[in-house]
Amino acid sequence: MSSTTTRKFLVFGATRNQGSNAVKWLSRQSQSSASRIFAVTRDITSDKSSAVASLPGFEPIQGDATQAKQIFERVAAKLSGGEKINGVFFALYGFDAEEQIASSKVLIDVAVQSQVDHVLFSSGDYLGLRDVDTGLSALEAKKTVEDYLLASSIPQKNIVRTTIFLDTFVRVPGFINTIRMWSSEHRGTGVATADIGRAVAKIFTSSTQFSTEPVVGLAGYEGKPIEWLDAWQEVTGEDLRKKEMTRGGPPLSEERARFLKLLIQEECDTRVEESKATFPWLMDWKTFLQENAPLA
């Protein structure tokens, strides 16, 4: 396939949960439709980078979103005359809102200057508070970045609003106890990060399907606490209701504690039925646990 018909994708945070899964699924797509995947990671020699280095189309680029201008220049140097980047994926990480906003705006501006066809930003579900000032800088930063992207002249822009990562319940010490803090009628909603990557690849490679609705919600499972706990017990054999609630790790910062309180009190906007109408393969909680039993 000629270089002009090979699609070029630039993925920031390529060894983080969302980015690495986006790389994996874009790579799978490249087996039927040739792609070059420029994968941005802070350490191209890390174990996480090595784990995806053998994927078809994978080309590592050292750096992160705070170096967007330089990274676009490095990618441009790898392209032939007339070639350009077709799609860019990025998400926000951490709680430094000022840096996130500044670097994201630069990234979007450089994407415009580079005539990128499609930019996809992985944001988050706002728990019914998209139009309310939450006072949480990390959450408000996502709103600012969304608005800036939507106002840009990039031909196609999409925003994926993810619900709670199912992975977090099994990877973060003590987070599973969040389920027990919900009210009995609370409908907790989540999505596997593997499925986020799959959805990103789907949106990039079926762009016309998502051209009229820029915002896409992602939820693979929703249920009351008893349903979450029953599934956990069925797969792992452990009855969390009989365990003392503990939380591992260092004390939470004030911002993180307030955000956790929101996750406990508020329900997600995104509904599973709507998500699965577009992405029928989204995993539910039980399936996720069955596929990640060593973690649980």
C-alpha positions as CSV (number, residue, x, y, z in Angstrom):
1,M,0.0,0.0,0.0
2,S,1.4,3.4,-0.9
3,S,2.4,6.0,1.7
4,T,-0.4,8.3,0.6
5,T,-3.1,5.6,1.5
6,T,-1.4,4.6,4.7
7,R,-3.1,6.3,7.6
8,K,-1.0,8.0,10.2
9,F,-2.0,8.2,13.8
10,L,-0.4,10.1,16.7
11,V,-1.2,8.7,20.1
12,F,-0.2,10.6,23.3
13,G,0.2,8.7,26.5
14,A,0.8,5.5,24.5
15,T,1.9,3.4,27.4
16,R,-0.8,4.5,29.8
17,N,-4.1,2.5,30.1
18,Q,-6.1,4.3,27.5
19,G,-3.3,5.2,25.1
20,S,-1.8,1.7,25.1
21,N,-5.2,0.1,24.4
22,A,-5.7,2.7,21.6
23,V,-2.4,1.7,20.1
24,K,-3.2,-2.0,20.3
25,W,-6.6,-1.7,18.6
26,L,-5.3,0.7,15.9
27,S,-2.5,-1.8,15.3
28,R,-5.1,-4.6,14.8
29,Q,-6.9,-2.3,12.3
30,S,-3.6,-1.8,10.5
31,Q,-3.5,-5.5,9.6
32,S,-6.4,-4.9,7.2
33,S,-5.8,-1.2,6.4
34,A,-2.2,-0.1,6.6
35,S,-1.4,2.4,9.4
36,R,1.6,4.0,11.0
37,I,1.1,4.6,14.7
38,F,3.4,7.2,16.2
39,A,3.2,6.3,19.9
40,V,4.3,9.0,22.3
41,T,5.8,7.8,25.6
42,R,8.1,9.3,28.2
43,D,10.3,6.3,28.2
44,I,10.7,4.3,25.0
45,T,12.8,1.7,26.8
46,S,10.3,0.9,29.6
47,D,8.7,-2.5,30.0
48,K,5.3,-1.0,29.0
49,S,6.8,0.4,25.8
50,S,8.5,-2.9,25.0
51,A,5.2,-4.7,25.4
52,V,3.7,-2.8,22.5
53,A,6.8,-2.3,20.4
54,S,6.3,-5.4,18.3
55,L,2.8,-4.4,17.2
56,P,2.3,-3.8,13.5
57,G,2.7,-0.1,12.6
58,F,4.2,0.9,16.0
59,E,6.7,3.7,15.9
60,P,7.8,5.1,19.3
61,I,8.3,8.8,19.9
62,Q,9.8,9.9,23.2
63,G,8.1,12.7,25.1
64,D,4.6,13.7,26.4
65,A,1.8,16.2,25.7
66,T,3.7,19.1,27.2
67,Q,6.1,18.8,24.3
68,A,3.4,18.7,21.6
69,K,5.1,21.1,19.2
70,Q,8.4,19.3,19.2
71,I,6.6,15.9,18.8
72,F,4.6,17.0,15.8
73,E,7.9,18.2,14.3
74,R,9.6,14.9,14.9
75,V,6.7,13.0,13.3
76,A,6.7,15.4,10.3
77,A,10.4,14.6,9.8
78,K,9.4,11.0,9.4
79,L,6.8,11.7,6.7
80,S,7.3,12.1,3.0
81,G,6.3,15.2,1.2
82,G,2.6,15.7,1.0
83,E,1.9,13.3,3.9
84,K,0.2,14.4,7.1
85,I,-1.1,13.0,10.4
86,N,-4.7,11.7,9.9
87,G,-5.7,11.3,13.5
88,V,-4.5,12.4,17.0
89,F,-5.5,10.9,20.3
90,F,-4.9,12.4,23.7
91,A,-6.3,12.4,27.3
92,L,-5.5,14.3,30.5
93,Y,-3.5,12.6,33.3
94,G,-3.0,13.7,36.9
95,F,-4.4,16.7,38.7
96,D,-2.2,19.6,37.4
97,A,-5.1,21.5,35.7
98,E,-3.1,24.5,34.6
99,E,-0.5,22.4,32.8
100,Q,-3.2,20.2,31.3
101,I,-5.1,23.1,29.9
102,A,-2.0,24.9,28.6
103,S,-0.4,21.8,26.9
104,S,-3.8,20.7,25.5
105,K,-4.4,24.0,23.9
106,V,-0.9,23.9,22.3
107,L,-1.5,20.4,21.1
108,I,-4.8,21.4,19.4
109,D,-3.3,24.5,17.9
110,V,-0.4,22.6,16.4
111,A,-2.8,20.0,15.1
112,V,-4.7,22.8,13.3
113,Q,-1.4,24.1,11.9
114,S,-0.4,20.6,10.8
115,Q,-3.8,20.1,9.0
116,V,-4.7,17.0,11.0
117,D,-8.0,15.5,9.8
118,H,-9.3,14.2,13.1
119,V,-8.6,14.8,16.8
120,L,-10.0,12.6,19.5
121,F,-10.0,13.7,23.1
122,S,-10.7,11.2,25.9
123,S,-12.5,13.2,28.6
124,G,-14.9,11.8,31.3
125,D,-18.5,11.6,32.3
126,Y,-19.5,14.6,34.3
127,L,-22.0,13.0,36.7
128,G,-24.7,15.4,35.7
129,L,-22.4,18.4,36.4
130,R,-21.2,19.4,32.9
131,D,-22.9,22.9,33.2
132,V,-22.1,23.3,36.9
133,D,-18.8,24.6,38.4
134,T,-17.7,21.7,40.5
135,G,-14.8,23.5,42.0
136,L,-12.6,20.5,41.1
137,S,-9.8,21.8,38.9
138,A,-9.1,18.5,37.2
139,L,-12.8,18.1,36.2
140,E,-13.1,21.7,35.1
141,A,-9.9,21.4,33.0
142,K,-11.6,18.7,30.9
143,K,-14.5,21.0,30.2
144,T,-12.1,23.8,29.1
145,V,-10.2,21.4,26.8
146,E,-13.5,20.0,25.3
147,D,-14.7,23.6,24.6
148,Y,-11.4,24.5,23.0
149,L,-11.3,21.5,20.8
150,L,-14.9,21.9,19.6
151,A,-14.2,25.6,18.8
152,S,-11.1,24.7,16.7
153,S,-11.1,24.4,12.9
154,I,-10.0,20.8,12.9
155,P,-12.3,19.1,10.3
156,Q,-13.4,16.3,12.7
157,K,-13.2,16.3,16.4
158,N,-14.6,13.7,18.8
159,I,-14.8,13.6,22.6
160,V,-15.1,10.3,24.4
161,R,-16.7,10.7,27.8
162,T,-15.7,7.6,29.8
163,T,-17.4,6.4,32.9
164,I,-15.5,4.9,35.9
165,F,-12.7,2.6,34.7
166,L,-13.6,-1.0,35.7
167,D,-9.8,-1.5,35.9
168,T,-9.6,0.9,38.8
169,F,-11.8,-1.3,41.0
170,V,-9.2,-4.1,40.9
171,R,-5.9,-2.2,40.4
172,V,-6.2,0.6,43.0
173,P,-5.9,-0.7,46.6
174,G,-9.2,-0.2,48.4
175,F,-11.1,1.3,45.5
176,I,-13.4,-1.7,45.3
177,N,-14.9,-0.5,48.6
178,T,-16.4,2.5,46.7
179,I,-19.2,0.1,45.7
180,R,-20.1,-0.4,49.3
181,M,-20.4,3.3,49.8
182,W,-23.1,3.8,47.2
183,S,-26.7,4.0,48.3
184,S,-28.7,0.8,47.8
185,E,-30.4,2.2,44.7
186,H,-27.4,3.9,43.2
187,R,-26.6,2.8,39.7
188,G,-22.8,2.6,39.4
189,T,-21.5,2.8,35.8
190,G,-18.1,1.7,34.4
191,V,-16.1,0.8,31.3
192,A,-13.0,-1.3,30.7
193,T,-10.0,0.7,29.5
194,A,-9.4,-2.0,26.9
195,D,-12.8,-1.1,25.4
196,I,-11.9,2.6,25.4
197,G,-9.0,1.8,23.1
198,R,-11.2,-0.3,20.9
199,A,-13.8,2.5,20.7
200,V,-11.0,5.0,19.8
201,A,-9.9,2.8,17.0
202,K,-13.5,2.3,15.8
203,I,-14.1,6.1,15.8
204,F,-10.9,6.8,13.9
205,T,-11.5,4.1,11.3
206,S,-15.2,4.7,10.9
207,S,-15.0,8.5,11.1
208,T,-18.1,9.3,9.0
209,Q,-20.3,7.4,11.4
210,F,-19.2,9.8,14.2
211,S,-19.0,13.0,12.2
212,T,-22.4,14.5,13.2
213,E,-22.2,13.7,16.9
214,P,-18.9,14.8,18.4
215,V,-19.5,13.6,21.9
216,V,-19.6,9.8,22.5
217,G,-20.3,8.3,25.9
218,L,-18.8,5.0,26.9
219,A,-20.3,2.6,29.5
220,G,-20.1,-1.2,29.5
221,Y,-21.9,-1.9,32.7
222,E,-24.3,-0.3,35.2
223,G,-25.9,-1.9,38.2
224,K,-26.9,-1.4,41.9
225,P,-24.3,-2.2,44.6
226,I,-25.7,-5.6,45.2
227,E,-25.3,-6.5,41.5
228,W,-21.7,-5.4,41.5
229,L,-20.9,-7.3,44.7
230,D,-22.7,-10.5,43.6
231,A,-20.7,-10.5,40.3
232,W,-17.5,-10.1,42.3
233,Q,-18.3,-13.0,44.6
234,E,-19.4,-15.2,41.7
235,V,-16.1,-14.7,39.9
236,T,-13.6,-14.4,42.7
237,G,-15.3,-16.4,45.5
238,E,-14.9,-13.5,47.8
239,D,-17.9,-11.9,49.7
240,L,-16.8,-8.2,50.1
241,R,-19.8,-7.6,52.4
242,K,-18.1,-9.7,55.1
243,K,-14.8,-7.8,54.8
244,E,-13.7,-4.8,56.8
245,M,-13.5,-1.7,54.5
246,T,-9.9,-0.5,54.2
247,R,-8.1,1.7,51.8
248,G,-4.5,1.2,50.9
249,G,-2.0,3.7,49.6
250,P,-1.1,7.2,50.8
251,P,-3.8,9.6,52.1
252,L,-5.8,11.3,49.4
253,S,-5.3,14.9,48.5
254,E,-8.2,17.2,49.2
255,E,-9.0,17.4,45.5
256,R,-9.0,13.6,45.1
257,A,-11.1,13.1,48.2
258,R,-13.7,15.5,46.9
259,F,-13.8,13.8,43.5
260,L,-14.2,10.4,45.2
261,K,-17.1,11.8,47.1
262,L,-18.7,12.9,43.8
263,L,-18.3,9.4,42.4
264,I,-20.0,8.0,45.5
265,Q,-22.9,10.5,45.5
266,E,-23.7,11.1,41.9
267,E,-24.6,8.8,39.0
268,C,-23.0,9.0,35.5
269,D,-24.9,10.6,32.6
270,T,-23.9,7.8,30.1
271,R,-26.2,4.9,29.9
272,V,-25.1,1.4,28.9
273,E,-28.0,0.9,26.5
274,E,-27.0,3.9,24.5
275,S,-23.3,2.9,24.4
276,K,-24.0,-0.7,23.4
277,A,-26.2,0.5,20.5
278,T,-23.0,1.8,19.0
279,F,-20.4,-0.5,20.6
280,P,-22.2,-3.8,21.3
281,W,-19.0,-5.5,22.4
282,L,-18.5,-3.4,25.5
283,M,-17.7,-5.6,28.5
284,D,-19.9,-5.8,31.5
285,W,-18.5,-6.1,35.1
286,K,-18.7,-9.9,35.3
287,T,-17.0,-10.4,31.9
288,F,-14.3,-7.9,32.8
289,L,-13.6,-9.8,36.1
290,Q,-13.5,-13.2,34.2
291,E,-10.9,-11.8,31.8
292,N,-8.9,-10.2,34.6
293,A,-9.1,-12.8,37.3
294,P,-5.4,-12.6,38.3
295,L,-6.0,-8.9,39.1
296,A,-9.1,-9.7,41.2
